[in-house]
Amino acid sequence: MAFTVEIAILVGALALTWRYFGSYMAAVYEGRVHFLRWLERPIYRMLSVSESSEQSWRRYLFSLLVFSAVSVAVTFAILVTQGYLPLNPQHLGNVTPALAFNTAVSFVTNTDWQNYAGETTMSYLSQMGALAVQNFVSASVGIAVAIAMVRGFSRKGASSIGNFWVDTVRGILYILLPVSVVMTVVFVWQGAPQTFLGPASVHNVLNGVSQVIPRGPVASQEVIKQFGTNGGGFFNANGAHPYENPTGLTNILSIYLILTIPVALTYTFGKMVGSIREGVGILVAMLALFAATFAFTLVAENGGNPAVAAGGITAVHHGNMVGKEARFGTGNSVLYNVTSTETSTGSVNSSADSYTAVGGLGMMAGMMYGEVSPGGVGSGLYTMLIFAVLTVFISGLMVGRTPEYLRKKIQRTEILWASIGVLVMPITVLILTAITVAIPAGRAATLNAGPHGFSEILYAFTSQGNNNGSAFAGLSSNTDFFNIAGAVAMLLGRFGVMVPVLALGGSLAQKEEVPVTAGTFRTATPMFTGLLVGVILLVGALNFFPAVALGPVAEALVHGRFF
Amino acid sequence: MLLQLRRSIVLVVVFGLFLGLAYPAVEVAAANGIFPARASGSVTRYGSPLIGQDWKGTSWFHGRPDSDNPLATGGTNLGPTSKQLVSFTKRMVAYWHSHGVDPTQELVTTSGSGIDPDISPQSAYVQIPMVSRSTHIPAKSLDNLIASQIHGRQYGILGERYVNVLSLNLALKRLEATVQR
């Protein structure tokens, strides 16, 4: 009952956020928000960027790629030299080059896959100055790309789609930073540390326990990790760690922060294209997929864990508590993990690897749709819009007329880019999974045997190829092979989609509007939303069914067998 | 190319200083000003109530069977068809039965953090026979003790009801002192 009320409050809060924060974000990117002028202006001056100048999609993309490459280089440089740098109270050594490369790519691509344990690998400077900076920056870049694509729909006969530098700066100053500044204090109030002090050494005379407790500037990083749908934890245990996620309040706030931007962007989209109802149509498709996946996963986890039952605990009224925290229980663990896997965030408050076979499938499915329900900041919306373009195309084929979306003709160029955008991810994921299971270095990394071992590998590349970052963490993936293969997956999953998205936006911006007639296929309708969900499910199922059958489905079907 | 490269470097440096140093430093100052104890991890002379500890022996309430090592956090990652998980569970069930306790699921399973500081109220109640026998405190008193230590759902809605094992054992210690006197 309490859990139902909690979900109702979350939905209510998100509805308000959708309306007002969505409208606010539209104002930010239209340059109507100015309360940090004194900060914004000097940055443009240093960049020698004029606020009113615009870029073609090629120029926009080129700026983005150069900026991302520099970000990877600088992040890498800090990690491999952290031993010589300040703010390192634990005297941690330099990060090895392969791990530093994987990590740098991971944070710049908004993935936050972690082949390391933060508390024993990363200095405070690396956490704050390298990783958390990218939590802000990569999130802002993602939103910028979505906004640039939406401009493609809202403009007619235009040769430009905005300015990358201006969009990125505005996203950080007016969207990500103000919320983070306030929320950090809330997280500290609930118990998350925010300190430059090194680890605490304690000795409890009652039980003779001695502990070294790592801490650090946790809260400031935790908040942007969720709000920017990044997901990289300060500690290895991520959102299960009581310092990252101390209470029921921080748990639901984390979930709310994760969903805020991806959900509200559908309002921003509607507002920018001049019809809120178009945004509603997209939002409903996202929510339908989310709700179904959440219910599916929750039912599985409430059913209990077969290995625990075989071990002698047959009462299942708490569900599967392996890898879950007592203060959250099954419901709040599933809500957090599903939220995170459906938004390309990848933070977890419970061990994904220890979920039931079907529960694990639920989390994988969220990623296999292509992270659109509602997806990561920006990436969720732009991937969804690619699917929308494909859906009008397929619908157009069925009735035999030229497809249109938002009064723009969808032609060969658009379909070409949209197809690439949809296919890059599954091709990357499936090929890398196949290579990994084919070589000994890949198979040796799994912790669990049997179908679950295959699931660990499939999950790893699904997660990295979708810039999610959650893991079936039993996989020992801090090896040269996994560091490099993972980085390839993350780069393709990020830029392999961004390139087609910006190309699509640029091509659409140039077009003139076609008049709405009686024969126009209306997209702000339940019919279109239904078709859109159908296309997403169909594409996901066709791509991934064989792989899923070997992993979670096989595991669910081998009743009573253990490996 | 050079212009974009220069802009990229400038922006990475500006944001590195601003978001990477100024933002967390301001938050450290604010956090220490408003919530000094929590900002440094709520550490007391008995450890932090947020970080689970290994309570051995029959005279204390136990938490989850985690490794409780804050330098190596995270779950065991054993899957639902893991033989290792089956045998671990059997071992834990046998352990509790040997102490006259009929365990809940939480008392035989590890958590997501590996340092879960809490257990459900039920998981505390089932340990009463063991603790009572060892400390000679009547079961009824322990029952009341646990009831006084239950954290309800936050604001009546959020999360689960739980008992913090460290504060439960500190309360047990105080109760023992009064009983002996």
Interface residues (C-beta under 8 A of the other chain):
Chain A: A2 V5 E6 I9 I43 M46 L47 S48 V49 F62 S63 V66 F67 A69 V70 S71 V74 A117 E119 T120 M128 G129 A130 A132 V133 F136 V137 W165 T168 V169 I172 L177 S180 V181 T184 V185 V188 W189 Q190 G191 A192 P193 Q194 T195 F196 L197 A200 V202 N204 V205 L206 N207 V209 Q211 V212 I213 P214 R215 P217 A219 S220 Q221 F235 N236 A237 A240 H241 P242 Y243 P246 T247 G248 L249 N251 I252 N305 P306 A307 V308 A310 G311 G312 I313 A315 H318 N320 M321 V322 G323 K324 E325 A326 R327 F328 G329 N332 S333 V348 N349 S350 S351 D353 S354 Y355 T356 A357 L447 N448 A449 G450 P451 H452 S455 F472 A473 G474 E555 V558 R561 F562 F563
Chain B: M1 L3 Q4 L5 R7 S8 I9 V10 L11 V12 V14 F15 G16 L19 G20 L21 Y23 P24 V26 E27 V28 A30 A31 N32 I34 F35 R38 A39 S40 G41 S42 V43 R45 Y46 G47 S48 L50 I51 Q53 D54 W55 K56 W60 R64 D68 N69 P70 L71 A72 T73 G74 G75 T76 N77 L78 G79 P80 T81 S82 K83 L85 V86 S87 F88 T89 K90 M92 V93 P103 T104 Q105 E106 V108 T109 T110 S111 G112 S113 G114 I115 D116 P117 D118 I119 S120 S123 R153 Q154 Y155 G156 I157 L158 G159 E160 Y162 N169 L170 K173
